[in-house]
Amino acid sequence: MILYKYVNQDRVDILKNRKIRFTQYYNQNDPYDCTFALMPLDKEKEDAEEDDYRAERAQLEVYLEEKFSQLGMLCLTEDPSNLLMWSHYAGNHKGMVIGFDTSNQFFNTTEKLYDHHYGGYDYLPTEGFGTVKSIEYLEKRKFAKIGEKIRLHDIFFTKSVHWSYEKEYRIIKNINDFEPVEIDSDIYLLPFPINAITEIIIGANADQMLYEDIRLIVQNDFKDKVEIKKAKLKHTAFGLDYVGIKNHT
């Protein structure tokens, strides 16, 4: 399966350095992402409602931080032609979309969590951890009462139906073994193999400099094994056409 990443024009470094960001759960652009509604015990429900569930939200924040701060996620989509995503995530069609081959080993690893309380590692054989998994879009939030367990799927792979247009897939990896970009930074870039990329689509409003940068990188580093396309706005409909670009000087 080929899945796609929308990026701004200044993220050509992904191609140059072959590293891509895995983002922690608390840095997502959806405030409901990677959370669930922690509900009080029945006998405490009235007090919780009066306090606007403040204690429950604080308890959930501590739980997520202790358990999952060592994880980062890469968000992809099956749709490289979404006009809204080109506008929101690819700099108003000035950026690009990168196609990744998810059969590559990079998208097929075994991930684990370090247990800070007892030591040692807990392996995560669940789909989506070290592999790609689609998002389930819901009308209502997932919730659990205090003391109940909730599935990893319900934390990391469900979102509001408002986001369904993104047709999102995710892969989650442990970022503990990687150094942040800068000291005290929470930006983690993970290296991927050169053959993980299959195609690059340049935005309809991209300038010539971006095209030249991509062409040279593909020619020199990828040895012309990556297909380059240029998006064009359709004339009589809302949509995009793609023109293949021959990589020659």
C-alpha positions in Angstrom: 0.0 0.0 0.0 1.2 3.5 -0.8 0.4 6.1 1.8 1.1 9.8 1.6 2.5 12.7 3.7 1.5 16.3 3.0 4.3 18.7 3.8 5.2 22.4 3.3 7.8 23.5 0.8 10.4 24.1 3.5 10.3 20.4 4.4 12.5 19.3 1.5 14.9 18.3 4.2 12.9 15.1 4.6 14.2 14.1 1.2 17.7 15.5 1.7 18.3 13.8 5.1 15.8 10.9 4.8 14.5 11.6 8.2 10.9 12.3 9.2 9.2 13.5 12.4 7.4 11.2 14.7 5.2 13.5 16.9 4.2 12.8 20.5 0.5 12.5 21.4 0.4 15.9 23.1 1.6 17.8 20.0 -1.3 16.8 17.7 -3.4 19.5 16.2 -6.6 18.0 17.4 -7.1 18.6 21.2 -9.2 15.4 21.5 -6.5 13.3 19.7 -4.9 10.4 21.7 -7.2 11.0 24.7 -10.4 9.6 26.1 -13.0 10.7 28.6 -12.0 9.5 32.1 -15.2 9.1 34.1 -15.5 9.3 37.9 -16.9 6.6 40.1 -20.7 6.8 40.4 -20.4 8.0 44.0 -18.2 10.9 42.9 -20.1 11.8 39.7 -21.9 14.8 41.2 -18.8 16.4 42.6 -16.9 15.8 39.3 -19.7 17.5 37.3 -19.6 20.5 39.6 -15.8 20.7 39.1 -16.1 20.3 35.3 -14.2 17.0 35.5 -11.0 18.9 36.4 -9.6 16.1 38.6 -10.3 13.5 36.0 -8.6 15.4 33.2 -5.5 15.9 35.5 -5.4 12.2 36.3 -5.6 11.3 32.6 -2.8 13.7 31.8 -0.5 12.1 34.3 -1.5 8.6 33.1 -0.7 9.5 29.4 2.6 11.2 30.3 3.8 8.2 32.4 2.7 5.6 29.9 3.1 7.0 26.4 5.5 9.9 26.4 8.1 7.6 24.8 6.0 7.1 21.7 5.8 9.1 18.6 3.5 8.8 15.6 3.7 9.4 11.9 0.3 10.4 10.3 -0.3 9.5 6.7 -3.2 9.4 4.3 -4.5 7.2 1.5 -5.6 10.3 -0.5 -3.0 12.5 -2.3 -5.6 14.6 -4.0 -7.5 16.2 -1.1 -7.8 20.0 -1.8 -8.3 20.8 1.9 -5.2 18.9 2.9 -3.1 20.5 0.2 -4.2 23.8 1.6 -3.8 23.0 5.3 -0.7 20.8 5.4 1.2 21.6 2.1 1.4 25.4 2.3 -1.6 26.3 0.1 -0.5 23.9 -2.6 3.0 25.3 -2.6 4.5 22.2 -0.9 4.5 18.5 -1.8 3.1 15.1 -1.1 5.5 12.2 -0.5 4.4 8.7 -1.2 5.6 5.9 1.1 5.6 2.2 0.4 4.2 0.6 3.6 5.5 -2.8 2.6 9.0 -1.4 3.4 10.7 -2.8 6.6 10.5 0.7 8.1 6.7 0.2 8.4 7.0 -3.3 9.7 8.8 -3.4 13.0 8.1 -4.6 16.6 7.8 -1.8 19.1 8.0 -1.9 22.9 7.4 0.3 25.9 9.8 0.7 28.8 8.1 0.2 32.2 9.4 3.0 34.4 7.9 1.4 37.6 9.1 -2.1 37.3 11.8 -1.9 34.7 12.0 -4.0 31.5 10.1 -3.7 28.3 6.5 -4.6 27.4 6.2 -5.5 23.7 3.4 -4.0 21.6 2.2 -6.6 19.1 -0.9 -4.5 18.5 -1.5 -3.4 14.9 -0.5 0.2 14.4 2.6 0.0 16.7 5.4 -0.6 14.2 2.9 -1.1 11.4 0.3 1.2 9.7 -3.3 1.2 10.9 -6.3 3.3 9.7 -8.1 5.7 11.9 -11.6 4.9 13.1 -13.9 8.0 13.0 -16.5 8.2 15.7 -19.5 10.3 16.5 -18.9 10.0 20.3 -15.7 9.9 22.4 -14.4 6.8 24.0 -14.5 6.7 27.8 -13.6 4.6 30.7 -14.4 4.8 34.4 -11.6 5.2 36.9 -10.0 1.8 37.4 -11.1 0.4 34.1 -8.7 -0.4 31.3 -9.1 1.1 27.8 -7.8 -0.4 24.6 -4.7 1.1 22.9 -6.8 1.3 19.7 -9.3 3.6 21.4 -6.6 6.0 22.6 -4.4 6.2 19.4 -6.6 5.1 16.5 -9.9 6.9 17.0 -10.8 10.5 16.1 -13.9 12.6 15.7 -15.9 12.1 12.5 -15.1 15.8 11.8 -11.7 14.6 10.6 -12.9 11.8 8.4 -12.0 13.6 5.2 -8.3 13.0 6.0 -8.6 9.2 5.5 -5.8 8.9 8.0 -3.4 6.0 8.7 -0.8 6.0 11.5 2.3 4.2 12.5 3.6 4.5 16.1 7.2 3.9 17.2 9.2 4.2 20.3 11.3 7.4 20.0 13.4 6.8 23.2 16.4 5.5 21.2 16.6 8.7 19.0 18.1 12.0 19.9 15.9 15.1 19.6 16.8 17.6 16.9 18.1 20.1 19.5 18.8 20.0 23.2 15.6 20.3 25.2 13.6 19.9 22.0 10.7 17.5 21.7 11.0 17.1 17.9 12.3 13.7 17.0 13.3 12.8 13.5 13.6 9.1 12.6 15.7 7.9 9.6 14.0 5.9 6.9 15.5 3.8 4.1 15.9 5.3 0.7 13.7 2.8 -0.9 10.7 3.6 1.4 9.7 6.5 -1.0 8.0 5.7 -4.3 6.8 9.1 -5.6 6.7 12.8 -4.9 3.9 15.1 -6.0 4.8 18.8 -6.3 2.0 21.2 -5.5 0.1 23.2 -8.1 1.4 26.5 -6.7 4.9 25.4 -6.0 7.7 27.5 -7.4 10.5 26.5 -9.7 13.1 26.4 -6.9 11.3 23.5 -5.1 11.0 21.6 -8.4 14.8 22.0 -9.0 15.6 21.0 -5.4 13.5 17.8 -5.7 14.7 17.0 -9.2 18.4 17.1 -8.1 17.8 15.1 -4.9 15.9 12.4 -6.8 18.6 12.3 -9.5 21.6 12.3 -7.2 20.4 10.4 -4.0 17.5 8.3 -5.2 19.1 7.5 -8.6 15.9 8.4 -10.4 14.0 5.5 -8.8 11.3 7.9 -7.4 8.6 9.2 -9.7 8.1 12.9 -9.7 4.7 14.4 -10.6 3.3 17.9 -10.8 -0.2 18.7 -9.6 -2.4 20.9 -11.8 -5.8 22.5 -11.1 -8.6 21.1 -13.2 -10.2 23.7 -15.5 -13.9 22.6 -15.3 -14.1 20.9 -11.9 -12.8 21.1 -8.4 -9.9 18.7 -8.4 -6.3 18.0 -9.4 -4.7 16.3 -12.4 -1.1 15.0 -12.3 1.6 15.3 -14.9 4.6 13.0 -14.8 8.0 14.8 -14.9 11.0 13.3 -16.6 14.0 13.9 -14.5 16.6 15.3 -16.9 18.8 18.3 -16.9 
